[in-house]
Every structure is written in C-alpha cells, then in structure tokens.
C-alpha cells in the first residue's frame, strides 16, 4: 500500500481511532475532521469519492497536511503509522 493511495475509509478510521472527530461532512463527497476538542486549528478534509477527478489531489493534500501536523508536533504519527507502519515508525 502506498500512503498516497490510502482508501478514504482507512484514513477516517485511523483518525477516529486517534482522537480526531468528524465535525462536518457532505455524504459521499468528504468528511471534515479535527484533532481533539480544543484543537481548532488542526482540521483535515478527507475526500470520499474515489472516482472524482480531484480525489488524488485532495487525498494527497490531506495526507500532506497530516504529515505537516506530525512535523509541527501534533500527535499525528500514530495515524500515519497505522496507515503505513514501514514508512512511519
């Protein structure tokens, strides 16, 4: 599995298992999640429609944002490790 081709449901499940919450969604299009209750600045928009022309770009942006959160010190490493244990140890 490439981290760039992760399925949306896998990403959402990994986020939910690591203190992220769904704070908005459009059925079949996207879910908006945030980290914890007091982390207003840490939001991700996860695309759900894998057939949409913009899916790869939006998923790449969501994963890139998650990687940046990890570098900024947010507790995102567990989510990334769950998606790709070899890449994110």
Secondary structure, 3 states (H helix, E strand, C coil): CCHHHCCHHHHHHHHHCCCEEEEEEECCCEEEEEECCCCCCCEEEEECCCCCCCHHHHHHHHHHHHHHHHHCCCCCHHHHHHHCCCCCC
